[in-house]
Amino acid sequence: MAPFRRPITAAILTALVSGLLLTMNADAATARLVMTASTMTPTAGEPFSLTVTAVDQNGNVDPTYAGIVHFATNDSSPDAVMPPDSQLTNGEGTFSATLIQAGSWPTITVSDAPASLSATLTFTVNGAAADHFALSLRTGPTAGYPFSFFLIVVDRYGNRTRSYAGTVHFTTSDTSAGVALPPDQGVCCAQVFLSATLDQAGPQTVTATDTATPSITGTLHVGIRPGPTASFKLDTPPTATAGVPFDITFTLLDRFGNVATGATVPYTGTIHFTSSDSLATLPPDYTFQQSYSGDTGTRIFTATLMTPGHQTITATDTTNASITGTSPTIDAMQADATSKLVVTASTMTPIAGEPFALTVTAVDQNGNVAPTYTGIVHFATNDSSPDAVMPPDSQLTNGQGTFSATLVQGGSQAVTATDTAASSITGTLNVTIRPGPTASMKLDSPSNATMGQSFAFTLTLLDRFGNVATGAAVPYTGTIHFTSSDALATLPPDYTFQQSYYAADTGTRSFSASLVTPGRQTITATDTANASITGTSSTIQVLMPSVGAGLRRP
């Protein structure tokens, strides 16, 4: 059978072409996104162009791509700018982006997440124009020694930048003549190493400034440590009294005159003192131990000059005589003549009848002891008691003397010491005499009393000198019993004093009694445990009651 041949008609040809086109469109679907940039080395802060193209698997532009592309970057600066989410036109689009952080790591990624399409570019971002300098220490600074520091050219975003072509000038807060700063110079790269030398210890600054644009500047803050101890400084008073000690402020200095507190090389030498006054009393040799807080660079010593005139004191290191220092001239003056006597006591509250110590010191007008005083001192007191005892007239030893005295009358008393030849040389001490232990009692009663009628009388405790025993050194706590020459009298019951507890028992107390037998009568109080502590009232005249008055029976 002959094969069947069908003629190719126009309809059949159209169908064949349509099927082929359908197959070709299916093969050309978007396979990836391609991103290019106007520059791969943008400058921080300056916009540049990004071009995004949708291509099929054969690399042809896909004009039918209708996805939305999103842009992202790893540049975290808030000033970085990415294009907004966008659609392409006929498979292509050009956008603007800005990167900020300098370096060879910033990236931009364009993506169509629903279609799983993305592309990434990595850029080398250059710093922008120089904005300021950043200076930082490389080595610790010591006075008089070079130290290193970094100078970094920085743009306004904080990036190091190589775009600077200016000249840098250096200044410092240290006005010392020996300061050495880098000369004016250009900067070859983003960071350079430089060296400077400062002399003044403490906080200092080094400032770098562009010679044409002063706003491009930067400052380094440094703490300059003092160098090794090279000399001593002795601060002394301009005048001193011969024989009177005074203070010397001793200071360690480096070769620039900085106080060597916190020096890079702690001073541990031994110092020896000498003086133009061969009779001076000087501090003993002293070894510094700067690792201890007391020897941080300054220390106080005491000295005494003895020879009047212009004198000095010198301190020298015992192993290195070049480390030395001498005080300014001190005008040593002859000690002033004694101007007064100062009297002190071993206690300001002596007990009546008990000895206490008095110390008398002869002093000059500056209050210094006058060791050359040779006068004779006489003692006096306003205590008129015959039992008061003052020291005999005496001389002092090296301007001082201690003596024994006894006062008797309670209360405030004065002791005066006076030079027997110069009455203007005198001194007075006031003390408060405390009563001694209770030794007797005193009963104060009216001179008359009416038979059978009660009256008040006062009982007072007295020490052996008749002082009222208020505030006595030994409080009285005895029990007293009352008797009377009137056998019919009504008397107070026995009473126990409690001086340490009750204000009413501080030395005086009131009682009441009544007498019955006419005539002259007395009342007696006696300690029940020590009959020697007793006292009797004055005579009380007991009178008959007036006519018509009732007679109270005992």
Secondary structure, 3 states (H helix, E strand, C coil): CCCCCCCCCHHHHHHHHHHHHHHHHHHCCEEEEEEEECCCCCECCCCEEEEEEEEECCCCECCCCCCEEEEEECCCCCCCECCCCEECECCEEEEEEECCCCECCCEEEEEEHHHCEEEEEECCEECCCEEEEEEEECCCCECCCEEEEEEEEEECCCCECCCCCCEEEEEECCCCCCCECCCCEECCCCEEEEEEECCCCEEEEEEEEECCCCCCEEEEEEEEECCCCCEEEEECCCEEECCCCEEEEEEEECCCCCECCCCCCCCCCEEEEEECCCCCECCCCEECCCCCHHHCCEEEEEEECCCCEEECEEEEECCCCCCEEECCCEEEECCCCCCEEEEEECCCCCECCCCEEEEEEEECCCCCECCCCCCEEEEEECCCCCCCECCCCEECECCEEEEEEECCCCEEEEEEEEECCCCCCEEEEEEEEECCCCCEEEEECCCEEECCCEEEEEEEEECCCCCECCCCCCCCCCEEEEEECCCCCECCCCEECCCCCCHHHCCEEEEEEECCCCEEECEEEEECCCCCCEEECCCEEEECCCCCCCCCCC
